[in-house]
């Protein structure tokens, strides 16, 4: 790993910035392609929160998310000269993050379910916390390919075409996987019908 690569990957974790305008983004992109770590970090900064959230959701919010994100930042920095601009930068970065998560999962021994609950919720927020925990648990049960689509489309607002591009799958596959994922989530989150409730 070159000095510039290491600096870019390490510093990308700490930089926050306002999303650059398209003209500023073009200037930053050209500078980053020339190997300027500062330009890369500024270009990456607006996308970091969504990439971190995607990795956390796909990997189950485990401690190894930080390592995977370092791999993502380094891969993006190395591959940036080859980025053609056929898709939005955010879409391209999602693809890198998704692929890094898949590689990480493939290398892991059979995963164990580890709940990261940090204590009981306060009574006034109990219902909201339970709903979020139920949703997180239901999401965690989805296959990673379906989970990624739900997060990209339903949470982050990607269109079907952008999601297909980011995940390198056909547009029809996006529709079918998303429909299956939503059905599983509805089933998992539906109130228990056995109790005779309304």
Secondary structure, DSSP 8 states (H G I E B T S, - for coil): --HHHHHHHHHHTT-------HHHHHHHHHHHHTT-HHHHHHHHHHHHHHHHHHHHHHHTS-TTHHHHHHHHHHHHHHHGGG---SS-HHHHHHHHHHHHHHHHHHHS-S--------S---GGGHHHHHHHHHHHHHHHHS-HHHHHHIIIIIIT---HHHHHHHHT--HHHHHHHHHHHHHHHHHHHS--STT---
